[in-house]
Amino acid sequence: MTDIPANGGGIRCPGCGSFERLPRRFCGECGFDFHKSMAHAAERRSLTVMFCDLVGSTALSERLDPEELGEVILAYRDVVSNATTSFGGFVARYVGDGIVAYFGYPRAHDDDPVRALHAALETVERVRRISERGTHIQVRVGVHTGLVVVGDLARGTAREEAGVLGETPNVSARLMSLAPPDGVLVSGVTQALASASFNFRDVGDTPIRGLSRPVRIFELLSAARVAPGSLGATPHVTPLANRTEELALLEARWHDALEGKGQAVAISGEPGIGKSRLVRAFADNLAGSDHLKMSFQCSPFFTNSAFHPVVDFLTRWLDKSDENPLEQLAYIVDSIGMDPAEVVPAMAALLSLPHSPRYPAPQVTGRVQRDLTMAFLSEWLMRLAADRATVIVIEDLHWADASTLELVTSLLDKLGDARILLLAAFRPQFQHPWGAHKLVANLRLDRLTAPHVHEMIALVTAGDPLSAALREQVALRTDGVPLFIEELTRAVLESPTLRDAAAPAPGQGELEIPISLHATLMARLDSMNAAKRVAQRASVLGREFSHGLLVATIDLPEAELEQGLTQLVDAELLFRFGTPPAATYLFKHSMIQETAYRSLLRTQRRDYHAMIADGLVKGFPGICEGQPELVAHHLTEARRPQEAAGYWRSAGERALSRSANVEASAHLRKGLDELAACPPSSEKSLEEVQLLVAYGSALSALKGSAATEVEQTYARARELCGQLGDSRHLFPVLRGLHSFYVVRGPLRTACSMVEELLETAERDTNPLQLIEANRRLGWCRFCMGDIESGRASLRESLEAYDRAQSTRHILTVGSDPGVIGLANLAWLEGLAGNPWQAVDYSTRAIELARELSFDLGLAYATGMSAALYQSFGDAAKTAQLARETIELARRCGFPYWVAWETGLLGWAMAAQGETESGIEMIEKGLRSYQETGSGLFCAHLSTLLADANLRAGRYDRVLKACEEGFVFSDRTDAHFFDAELHRLEGEGVLGRDADAKGAANCFREAITCARDQGAGLLELRAAIRLAQLEHTRGDATGAARVLAESRGSFRGDPACGEYERASELLRAWD
């Protein structure tokens, strides 16, 4: 159907072009069936519904002859029909003396709520005229705007043309029943959309029968003198208005960059404010100068896909040439001085390129690939900038994945002397992490003022100006948003009815799309006729899609598809890049794509998502392997949860292999959510176990092994393994639970888990698992205070460890027992009194972790080494290692290691003279450590706090810290620092109470505890203090006996500092 002339009550016949008055079904000239032409498949859209009813119709039927009543009813229907069609509405049905009319269907207009209210006022006025000519009649009218399903509703033999479903018609009917005679009641939603066009009286919030909430109601009084327009989207290149200052800022930063002073500008603004247009204008100003521009586009579909904008950019870059992409990569890598043999396989894996004999699949961990990617991209961009000044543009940064944000951070840190200007555009809700960066300028785009709005309208309408009234309507309704200004202005230009109308112009919308924009966008889609169906189907693929994927996953005839795409491109709703079948398409704006998508029924969306998922699986194996999250998304939307869960797991495991833990966690959580909707089955349980194991690994890295969510995740997996009788996945589940109980406590429970781990590894004859189980057993025994058996298990694990299997260890077990075992054994030997052996193990652990590019292992190795040097009393080395660990842990998101190392750093500060600051830092570390749910090192941190307070002479606090430390060790079974607690307790008793006897008892308790545990270092330390105390009390013989006994039982290295100190004292007292 075509638009209705503003000055007439009819419709132009598509068959012969003549005008006909509704509600006639057939054209009087050619017989065209108007009803058939109006049949539409049901769809979701914003609709304004007007409900009219005669007042007192029962009394009227009693008073009038049936024939007279019929004439009145027909006259009344004529009035409503004419008023409705005059303003572009559609009379949907007659229900007795009630009439339902739609505004916004079968074709949307920019200002449907405004049109509906004009029609309501016109109806009341024309009914009054009927009364003046004879029979007295009155009407009530209700109007409401909202989301509906509208169209040809059919199931089986039941069929209803132009049917409507949803709350909206019910609300409009209730409003009508509440309206006074010859009155119009309007909902608050409709009033807000037409507030500048009419005068209203606020009736207030009113309970509506059948609704759980009151509705804000307004009585429509009259039309305002000036009717405003509405908001819209944008086709083609948006004219630039009032961005002089913003452009000047960009150009100033560019000049700095040209001089080798790299710059960055963070451009924020609401959707449609002109961020991309500003960047384009700046780029246009650089035309003709020697520079390079690189653009990266972030996507909402890939917020959890590591380096997605980079992958997309590189793929496009490589596709520009017919040369083998691996060879292209090799040339680029070689040109920047990196090793193609090392970098190309990693980049090929990231880009999902096929490997070759020359560049086989990488045999390194995900972290190595990630680091290579970071290094390659950073170096490549910096090298390009060395040859040519470069502008790097990142669009929609608010949708960037965590890895891309890390890459941007890396680039910012290298911009200092580079000829690079980095422009990042994002929505205001996104808080970028570079606010304090000295090279980053923040630029927020504001809405245009009224003079500049008119300037922009003039730019859009160049050569074809609008009337002053229409310009004013556009200016009033667009609220200074450039996207809306342009789109609405173009909609007016493209609609002769609007341009020539005396009635109000442009209008409104709904829901996710700003309500003032939705109708404008829907109107543009409706104007595409058959091409609208192509836009709707394409919208399911996302904002950007390839021609090949669209053809493979859409069931439209080829001719209709090609014609529709061409029409959409010509109408500037789509951009086309390249030539079909190699073309790709981009919706001009995300809101256009979203409007098309939201107009589909949910059942249709599910069906189309299913078709896309099946098409991807059957015809695009590269996408399925390289972007499993995309397949998972479509399967999720298709309501095929079990299949979706499998692809979410693949996406999560792929992210884990690259150490992209944030993305992995998001993918795996979605997979688990999908499975929750599946009926019970062994297949579901098995899939859930695999998802939980991977999810537990991601959570452990992000939140720490002692997080409650980690225990819940692995406990559920263990329960499922028991139900399935499945031992294949039991080891990683028990491993995760063991880590939880080791770090959180109690260690007795952890030890029982280790026994199960050993049984599982032996039963499955799995050497990798056996190595890991022995390592965990040794660590458990050490932490419980059994140094000798702990040493035996740790050495057994390390003797079986094979460096060549390290990658398999990390991928299958989640850690490397070589790195972790060496770090554990280092601390153990340190407390046993073997310092040189301990230092050797510590050094080897750190070196191995660095070789493997194993971030979590490196944090473990450096963190444990800091604790080792603290036990030696080496404050400088402790501080160095603690700071290294904290920096790494913050960068990688390991809160556990940040917390513990903060405590160690605090001790080092106190030991170096910064007593107050050190104590505060230890307390902060202890609090943070407990906040992660951890308990393992709480007693150890208490010893650090007691020692720092001892240095400050605060003996009460020393004793309090020791008391709390004993509580921690009892609660967790972590007794390996009990000897230190006893010794420090003695120092506190001696310092506070001068109670030499009490202190001596504490020192003796420390000696006994350390000797029982095999902690030679701690035994000698306590023995020295007891001997010194006894010597000062005059018992030189007793003092010498204490030292001689402990030195004689010492099984460690005589080069140990405490051993040498004891020997010196004995010689001095001899």
N, C-alpha and C positions, 0 to 999 in steps of 0.2 A: 504493500500500500504506500501511496505517496502522502506527503504532508497535506494538511487541510488548510485552505486559504484562511487567513486571519479574519477576513471580512465576510466569510460565507459559512453556512451551515451545511457543508457537504464534503464530498471526497472525490478526487480525480480518479476516474476509472483507468486501471492499467491497460485495459483492452483497447479502448477507443479514444481515451483522453477526455471524454465528456465529464461534467460534474454531476454527481448524484447525491440526493439527500438521504441520509440514514434515517431509520433503520431498514430501508429497502435492501433485500438480499441480492437481487440481480440488477445489473445495469440495464436501464430502459432502452439504451441505444443498441448495445451489442450482446446483452445477455450474460456478461461476465459475472461469475459467482464470487461476490465479495467475501462470503463466509469461508469459502474454500481457500481464498487467497490469504485469509487471516489465520488459518490453522498453522500452529507452530508447535514444535516439540517442546515439551515442558522444560523449563529452565529456572534457575535461581536469579532473582534480580530484585532491585529496590523498586517498590511500586507504591503509588499513592492511590488509595481506594476512597471513592466518594459513595456514601450510602444515603439515598433519599427515600422518604416515606411520606405519604399523605397523612395529615392529622385528622383524626376522627372519621376514618373511612367507613367504619361500621355504622355510625350514625348517619353518614351520608347515604349509605345503601338503603337505610330504612326510609329516608326522606325522599329519595329520587326513584323514578321509574328505571328499571334495568337498562332501557335504551339510553335514557338521559345519563345514567351513571356511566355507561360505556363511553359516551361521547366525552364526558368529563375526564375519565381515566385516560382515553386516547389523547386528548388535548394536553393533559398533564405529562404523559409520556413523551409527546412531541416536544414539549417545552424542555424537559430534562435532556432528551436526546440532542436537540439543537444546541443547547447550552454546552453540553459535553463535547460534541464534535466541533463546535466553533473554536474551542480551545485545545483541540488535538487529542481529546480523550476518546475512549472506546466504551460504548455501552455493552457490558458483558452479559447481563441477564435482567429479566423482569421477574420479580417474586411477588405476585399479587399486585398490590399498589406500591411495592418497594422496588427500587431500581439500584443496581450496582454498576458503577462506572470505574474504569481503570485509567490512570494517567501514568504512562511509562511502559505500556504494553498495548499492542504488539511491537510498537517501536518507541524507544525512549526519546525524550527531548531534554534539553539542557535544564529546563525549568518546570518539570512536571508538577511539583507541589504548588508553584505559583499558578499554573494553568488550572489546577483542580480548584483552588480557592476562587479564582475568577469565575469558573463555571458554577460554583456553589452560589456565589452572589447573584450571578445572572439567572440561575434557576429560581431563587427566591423572588427576584424582581419580576420575572415573566409570569410566575404563578400569581403574584399580586395583580398583574394586568388581567389575568383570566377572571379573578374575583371581581375586578371592577366592571367587567363586561357582563356579569351574570352571577353564576353560582359561586358562593363563597367557599374557597378552599385555601388550605395552608399546608406548608411542608416543613419537615424537619430534615436537617442535613448533618452528617458526621463525616469527618475527613481525617485519615491517618496515613502516615508513610512508614514503610518498614520492609523487611526482607520477606519474600514469599517464594513459593514455587508456583509458577503460572504457565499455562499453555494447554496443549491437548493432553488431558489426563485420561489414560486408557489402560485397562487391564482386562484381558479376556474379552467378553462381549460388552462390558461396561465401558462407556466412553463419555467424556465431557469435554467439549471444546471450550477453550479459554477459561478453564477452571482455575481456581486459585486456592492454595493451601497455606496455612500459617496463621499467626496471631493477628496480622494486620487487618484482614476483612472483619474479624470478630470485634476488634477494638473500634473500627469505624462504625459498625452496626450499633455497638453499645453507646458510642458518642451520639449517634443519631437519636437513639431512644431517650437520651437525657436532654436533647436540645429543646429549646422553647419553640412554640409555633413561629414559623417563618424565621427561624434562627439557625445558625451554623456553629457547631462546636468542632474545634480543631485540637488535635493532640499537640503536646509540647514539641514533639519531633518535627511535625509539619510546620508549626509556628516558627521554630528556629530557622527553618530553611526558607521561609518566606517573610520573615519579620520586617524587612525593609520595604516590602511591597504593599503591606496592609496595616490597618489599625486593628488592635485586638484589646479585649478586656480579659485580664487574668482571673479565671474562675478558681484556680488553685488545684492542689492535689485532691483527686476524687477517687474513692473506691469504685472499682468496676467489677460487676458480677462475673465470676469465672476467672479473674486474674488474682494472683497472690500479692500484687503490689498496686498501690494507687497510681493513677495516671494524671499527669499535669494537663489541665484542660484550659483552653482559651476560647472565648467567644469571638467569632469573626464579625467585625463591625462594618468595615468599608475598605476600599482600595486606597492606598496612599497615592500621592500625586506622582511620585517618581518611582517606577518599578526597577529594581536592580537586575543585574544579570547573574551569572553563576561562574563557577570555577571550572578549569579544564586541564588537560595534559598538554603535551607538545609534540608536533611533528617536526621534521627537518631541523635546521640549525636555529636555535633560539636567538633572536636578536639580543644584543647586549645593551643594557641601559644602567646608568649610574653605578658603574664598577671602576671608575677612574682611579680612586684611591687604592682599591684592591690590586688593580693591574700595575699601578706604580710600585706597590710593595713587591710584587713578583719580579718586576723588571729590575728593581734595585738589588734584590737578592741574586738575580741572574748576573748582573754586572760583577757582584762580589765573587760569584762562582767562576766567572771568566778569568778573574785574577788569581785563581787557585785558592780561593777561600770557600770551600764547599758549604752549601746552605741547604736548609730544609724548611718547608712551609706546611703546616698542618691546617688544612682547609675544612672547616666544619659548617654544617647547615642542614636544615630540614630537607626532606625530599622535595625536589622541584625548585629549590632556591637558586640553582644555577651554578653549582660547584663545577660540574663538568664543562659547562659553557664558559666559565671564567678561564679554566685551564685551556680550553680550545682557543679562546681569544688571545691568550698569552702566546700559545704556540703559533697562531697565525701571525702575530707580530714579529716572530722570529724567522718567518719565511724569508728565504734568500740568504740567511746567514749560515755559516758552516757549523752545524751542530747535529747531534744525534738525539732522537726522542725515543724512549722506551716506555711502553704502557703495559701495566699489569692490572687485570680485572679480577677482583674477588667475587665470590659467588655464594649465595645462601645455601646452595646444595652441598657445598664443599667446605663448610666452616670447620669440619673435623678431618679434613684431608690434607696431610702435610704437604706444604709448598705448592698447593694447587695453582695459584696464579702464576707461579714460576713454571710449573709443568706445562700449563696452557700456553704461556709465552714461548717457551723453548720449542714446544711442538709446532707452533705456528712458524717460528723462525726457521726450523729445520725443513718444514714443508715447502718453503719458498724455493727450494732447490731440488733438482732431480737427483742429486748426488746421494749416495748411501748415507743415511742419517748418522750411523756410527762413525763413518769416515769424516763427516762434517764435524761431529763432536770431537773426534781425535785432532782434527786440524785446529779447532778453537782451543782445546786444552793445551796442545803443544805450543800454540802461539803465545800463551801466557806463562809458559815456563813450567807447567805442571806435567806429570807423567801420565800419558794417555792410558797406559796399561793399568794404572791404578784408578784413575778417575772415570774413564769411559764406562767400564762395567757398572760402577755405582750409579752414574747418571742414566745409563740405559735402563737399569732396574727402576729408577725413579720415574722415567718417562715411559715405562712399559714397552721398550723397544726390544726386538728379538736380539738375542746374543749371538755371537759368532765365534768360530774357533780362535780368532785373534783376540776377541774381547769376550771371554766366557763369563758366566754368571759369577758375581762377586762372592768370594769365600770369606768375607769379613762380617763383623757384627753390624746391626742396624745403626749403632752409634757411629761407627767408622764411616758408613755410607752418609749419615747425616752430616758429619763433620766435613767429609769430602765435598758434599753438596754446598755447604756454607762457604767453605774455602774457595771452591771453584767459582761460585756466583759472585762472591765479593771480589775476587781477583779479576774476574772477567770484566765486571762493571768498572772497576778501577782502571783496568788497562784500556778499556774503550775510552774512558774519560781522559786518559793521558794523551790519546791521539786526537780526540775531538771533544769539545765541550758537550756535556750530556744533560738532558732533562729526563728524569725518571718520574713517571706518573703512576700512582697506585690509586685506582678507583675503588670506591666502596670498601674502604679499609675496615669498616665495622663488621664485615663478613669474613675477614681474614682468619686463617687457621693460626694456631699457636706458633707453628714453625716459621710461617711467613713473617709474623710479628718479630720473632727472634732474629730473622734475617734482616729486617728493617733496622732493628736495634744495632746489629753488627755493622750495617752500612753507615749508620749515623756516626758510629764511633770512628769510622775511617774517612769521613768527609773532610776533615780539617784542611788538607792541602790539595784536595781534588777539585777538578773543574766539573762539579756535579751540582745540579739543583734537583732536589727530591721534593715532589709535590704529592701529598697524601690527602685524599678527600674521603670524608666519612660523615655519618649522621651524628647529631649532638649527643645521642644516648651513649655513644662509644667514648670511653675515657682512655685516651692514648697514654702510654707510660713515659712519654718523653717531655713532659711539661717543663721540667727544669733543665733540659738539655740546652747548652749555650748556643747551638747551631740551629735550633728549631724556633721558628716564628709561628705563633698561633694566629690564624685568620678566620674569624667567624663571619659568615655572610648573613646579613640582615635582610628583611623584606624591603621592597622598594617603597619609597614615599609616593604620595599621590601624583606629583608632577612627573616623576620618572615612570610611573605606571602608564600615564597617557603617552609619554615618549615611546615606551615599548609598544603600545597598541599601534601607534603611528608607524613604527618600524615594521610590524607584522603586516599591516594593511597597505604598505607602500604602493601607491598608484591606484588603490581602490578603497578610499577612506570610508569609515562608518559615519553614521549620523551622530550628532552630539549626544542625543539621548542614548543611543546604543553604546557609545564610548563610555558614558557615565555609568551605565549599568554594568559594563564589563569591569570598570575600575572599582565600583562598589563591591562587587561579588568576589573578586579575585584576591583581595586582601594583601596585595603586594607580592604574591608568590609568582616569580617569572614563568614557571611551568604552567600554572593555571591561567595566567594572563594570555600567554601565547595560544594555548589549546582552546580556550574559550573564544578568543578572537577569531581563530581559524574556523571553529565550528560555526560561528556567525557568518563568516565569509562564504562558507561552503553551503549554507542553507538559505536559499532565496526567500523561504517563508519567514525566517527570522529577520533577515535583512529588511524585508518589506513590511514586517509586522508593526502594527500600532500597539499590539498587546505586549506585555512584558516579555523580555527575553531571558536567556540563559540561567541555568539552575543547579541541580543537586545530586546527591548520591547516598552512600551507605557503608556501614560496618568497617572491615579492615581498610578499605579504601576510604579516605576522608569523605564524609557524607556529601560535602559540597562539590566533590570531584567525580563521584561515581557515575552520576547520570550523564555527565558530559562524555566520559569514556564509553559508557554503554551506548550512548547515542552514536558515537563514531563507529562502534562495532556493528550496531544495527544497520548503519548506512552501507555496510559492506555486503549486505544481502547474502548470497551464497558463500562469499569469502569469509563471512563471520564463522561459519562452521569450521573452515580450515584454521582460523585463528584460535578457536576454542580447542581444537584437537592439538594444535601445535603448542598451546600454552601448557599442556600437561607435561611436555618435555622440559619445560623451564624457559627462562628468558632467552637463552641461546641454544641453538640446536643445529645439527647438520642436515643437509638435504637427504643424505643417504639414510640416516636414522629415522627421519620423518617418513620417508617413503616405505621403509621396512616395517614401521610400527603403526601405520594408519590404514584404515580400510576404505578410504575414499577412492573413487575412480581417478585414474591418472590425469585425465583431462580436467576434471574439477579441481584436483589438487594443484596442478600447474597454473590454471587460470586464477585460482584463489590466491596463491602465493604472489603472482604477478600483480594482482589487484591490491593486495596488502602492501607490497613494496611501493607501488605507484601512489598509494594513499599515505605513504610514509608512516604506516603503523609498524612496518618491519624494515630493517636494513638488510641488504643482501651483500655478502662478500664472496667474490669468486663467481664462477659460472656453474650451474647445475650440470652434472650431478655432484660436482665437487664443492658446491656452494655451502656456506653456512649462513644462518639467519640470526638476527638479533631484534627482539622487540624494542621499539624505540624507547620505551620506558617500562620499568618494572611494573608500574601500576596499570599499564595497558595489559600486560601479560596477566597480572593478577585478576583484573576485571574479567577478562575472557575466561580464566580458569574458574573463578568463583561463580560465574553464570551457569556452569554445568551442574547438573544434579549430582549428588554424592554417589549415586549408583553408577552414573555415567563415568565419573572420575575413576571409580574403582575399576570399571571395565577397561578404560583406556590405560590406566596404569598397568593393569595386568597384561594388556597387549604389548606395551612398551617393554615390560620386564621379560616377557617371553621372546620378543624380538631381539633384545639384547643378548639373552642367553643363547639363542639359536644362531644369530648372525654376527655377533660382535664379541668374540671371545677375548679380544685385547682389552676392551672396556671392562668386561667382567673380571678379568684378572687384575688389571691396573686400577680400576675404580669400583671395587665391589660395593662400596657404600652407595653408588648410584643405583645399582640393581636393587640393593636392599631398600632404598627409599621407595622405588616404584612398587616393590613387593609389599612393603608396609602399607602404602596407600591403597594397594589392591586388596587388602585384608587377607593376605596369604602369610600369616605370621610365622609358621614353621620354616617355610622357605626363606622368608626375610631374615629370620634369626641366623640362619647359616651364613648368609652373606654379610650380616652385621658382624658375625664372629670373624669371618675372613678379613673384613676391613679393620677390625680391632687388632687381630694378630699381625696384620701387615704394619699397622702403626706401632705396635709394640716392638717389632723387629727393627724399627727405625728410632727407637727410644722416644717416640712421640706419645708420651703417656697421657697427656690431656686428651688428645684426639682418640686414643685407644679407649680410654674410659668412657667417653661419650658414645662411641660406636657400640661397645659391648653392653652398656646400659640399655641402649635401644634394643639390642638383640634379646636381652632378658625381658624387657617390657613386652616385646612381641610374643615370646614364649608363654607369658602369663595368660595370654588369650587362647592358648591351645588346650584341647582336651587331654587328659592324662594318657600317656603311652610310654613305652620303653624308648621309642625314638626321641620323644620330647625330653625325657629325663636324661638321655645320653647327651643330647645337644645342650641341655642346660648345664650339665657337669662341665663340658668343654668351655662354655661361655663363662661360667663361674671361675674356673681355674685362671683363665686369661684376665678376667675382671679383677680377681684378687691380686694378680701381679701388678696391674695398673694402679689399683688402690694403694697397695703397699708402697709403691714408689712415690705416690703423690701425698699420702696421708701418714705414712709410717706403718710398720708392721703391727703396731699395737692398737690401731684404730678399731673401734667397735665394728665398723662396717666390714673390715677385713675378716674378723672372726666370724661374723654372721655369714659372710660370703662362703668361706671355706667350710663352715659347719653345715651349711645347706648342701654343699657339694659332697661332703662326706656322707650325709644322710642318703643322698641319691645313689652314691656308689654302693652303699649297703643294700638299698632296695634292688639295685640292678645286679648285685653280685659281681660288680666290675672292678677288677684290680688294676686294669691298664691305666686308669686315671687316678688311682688312689694315692700314688706317691706324691705327685705335685699338690694334691689336696692336703695330705698329712704334713708336707713340707710347709705349706702356708700356715696351717694351724700351729705347727711347731714354732715357727717364727713369731707368731702372735703370743704364745705362752712364754717363750724365752724373753721377749721384750717386755711384755706386760706382767708376766708371772701368773701363777707360781711355777717355779722351775721343776717341781715334782711332776706336774702335769706334762711339761715339755719333755722331760726324760721318758715318760711313758710313751709319748708320741715317737721319740727316737727309736724305741724298741720296735714299734710298729713299722717305722721306716726301714729299719734293718731287716725285719722279717719280709717286708714287701720286696726290697731290693734283692734279697737272697732267693726268694721264691721266683722272682722274675728273671733271675740270673742277669741282672743289669749292672755292669761295672760302674757306669756313670752314677747311678743311684746309690750304689754301695759307697763310693767315694764321698758323696754328699752326706750320706747318713752318718758315716764315721766322723766326718768333720763336725757335724752338728752334735754328735754324742760327746766328742772331746770338748767342745765349747760349753755344753751344758754342765759337764762334770767340773770344769774349771770354775765356772761362775758359782757353782754350789760349794766350792772350796776344796775340791779334790784335784790338786795340781798333778799328781803323779799319774792317775788314770786318765785325766784329761790330756796330758802330754802324749800318752801312748796312743789314744784314738786319733789325735790330730796328726801325729807322725805317720800312722797307718794310712790315713787319708792322703797325705802329701806324697808318700812313697808310691801310691798307686796312681797319682795324678799325672796326666799326660798333657803337656802344653799344647800339642797339636789338636787336642779335643776341646780346647777352651771355648771355641765358638759354639760347639754342640752343647757344652755345659750351660752356657748363657741362654741359649735358645730353648733348651729342653728342661733345664733345672731352674733357670731364672737367676743364677748367680755363677760365679767361678770359684770352685772350692780351692783353687790354687791361691788366688788373691786373698780370699777370706780366711783360709786356713793359715797362711803365713802371718797374716795380721793377728789372728787369735793366738798363734804360738809365740809371736813376738812378745805380747803382753804377759803371757803365761811365764815365759822364761825370764822376763824382766822381774816379776815378783818372786820367782824362784831364786833369783840372785845370779843370773847368767847374763850380764848386760851386753857383752859383745855379741853373743849369739842372738840375743833379742834384737839388737840394732841391725844385725845382718838380715834376720827374717823381715824386719820392718822395711828395710831398704828394698829387699826383693819384692815384697808385696806391692809397694808403691810403683816400682818399675814395671812389674807385670801388669798392673791395672792400667798404666799409661800405654803400654804396648797394645793392650786389647781395646783401648778407647772405651773402657767400661766405666761410665760415670759413677754409677752407684758403688762399684767396687773401689774406685779411686777415693770416693768420699769415705768409705769404710776403712781403707788402708791408711789414709792420712789422719782420719779421726782417731783410730786406734793407736797410731803412732804418737799422736799428741798426748794421749793418756799414758803411753809408755814413758815418754820423756818427763811427764809430770811426776810419775812414780819415782824417777831418778832425781827429781828436784831441779830439773833444767828448765827454768822459766822461759829463757829466750827461745829455745827450740820448741817448747810447748806452744808459745804464742805464735810462732811462725806457722806451725802445722795447723793449729786451730783456725787461724785466719784463712789459710788456703782452703780448709774444709768448708768453712762458713761461706766463702765466696762461691765455691763450686756448688754447694747445696742450695744456696739461694738461686743461683742461675738455673739449676735443674729441677727445683721444686722438691727438695728433700727436707721437710720441716724437722724430722727427727734429728738429723745431723746438725742442723743449725742450732737446735736447742742444747744438745749435749756439749757441743764445741764452744757455745757461748759460756757455759760454766767453766770449761777448761781455760778459756781465754781470760775469764775473770780471775781465776787463781793465779795465772801468770802475771797479770797486772798487779795483783796484791803482792806477789812475791818480789816484784820489781819496784815496789815502793808506792804504787797507786792503790793504797789499801782500801779507801772508801769506795772508789770507782770499781775496784775489783770485786768487793763484797756485793755491791749492787748488781754487777753483771752475773755473778754466780747465782744470786737469788732469782734474777730474771731467767737465767738458763734453766734452773730447777723448775720454775713455774711453767715455762714453755715446754719443758720435757714432759711434765705431768699432763699438760694439756693435750699432748699427742696420745695420751692413754698409756704411756710407757712407765715402767717401774724398775727395769733391770739396773739402771745406773743411778737410781735415786740415792741409794746408800753411798755410792761413790761420790756423787755431787755433795752429799752431806759432809763427807770428809773434807772436801775442798773448802766448803763454807766454814767448817770448824777450824781448819788450818788458817784461813784468811782472818777469822776473828781472833785467833790466838796471836797472830802477828799484830793485831790492833789492841791487844790486851783486854778484849771483851770476853771474860771467862764465862759469864752467864750464858752468852750466846754460843760459846764453844760447847758447853754442856747441853744446851738445847738442841744444837745441830746434831750432836752425838746421839741424844735420846731419839730424835726423829730418824736418824740413820738406822738405829737398831730396829725401829718399827718397820722401816722400809725393807730391811734385809729379812726380817721374819716373815713379812707379808709376801715377799717374792721368792724366798729361798736363795737369794743371791748373797752368799756369805763370804765371798772372796776378799772383801775389804773390812771384815769384822775386826781383824787385828788392828787396823789403823784406827777404827772407831774406839776400841779399848785404849789404845795409846793416847789418842787425843782427849779422851775422857779423863785420863790420868793427868794430862797437862792442865785441863780445866779445873779439876779438883785441887791440884797443887796451887794454881794461880789464884783461884777464888778463895779457898779456905785455908791455904797453907797446910793442907792435910797430907803430910808426907806419907803416912801409913796408907791412907786411902788411895793416893796416887800410885804408891808401890804395888798395891793390889791390882789396880787397873793395868799397870805395866806388865805384871806377871800374867794376868789374863790374856793380854795381847801376845806375850811370848808363847804361851801354851797354845793359843788359837792358831798362830802362824806356824808353829812347829807341826801341829796336827795336819795342817793343810799342805805343808811343804813349801810355804812362802818364806824362803830363807831371807830375802831382803827385808821383809816386814818384821821377822823375828829379830834380826840383828838391830834393826832400828829401835824396836821396843827395848831390847836388852841394853843397848847403849844408854837409853834414858834411865832405866832402872839402876844401872851401874853408877851413872853420874849422881843419881839421887842418893844411893847408898853411900857413895864416897863423900858427898857433902855432909852426910849425917855422921861421918866418922868411921864407917865400916868399910875400910879399904879392902879387907880380905873378902868380905861378902861381895863387894863390887867386882873384884877380880874374878871371883868364882862364877858370878852371873855371866860375865862376858866370856870367860873361858868355856863355859858349858855351851853357850849358844854358838860360839865360833867353832867349837869342836863338832857340833851336830850339823853345821852348815854344809850343804852338799853342792853349793853353787860354785861360781868362778871366784877364785881368790882375788881377782882383779876388781871385784865388786866394791864400790865405794864404801858401803857400810862395813864390809869385812876389813878393809884397810883402816877404817876409822877405829874399829874395835881393837885391831892389832896395835895401833898407835897408843890407845889408852892403856892397854895392858903393859906396853913397854914403859910408858910414863909412870905407871903405878908400881912397877916392879922394884 
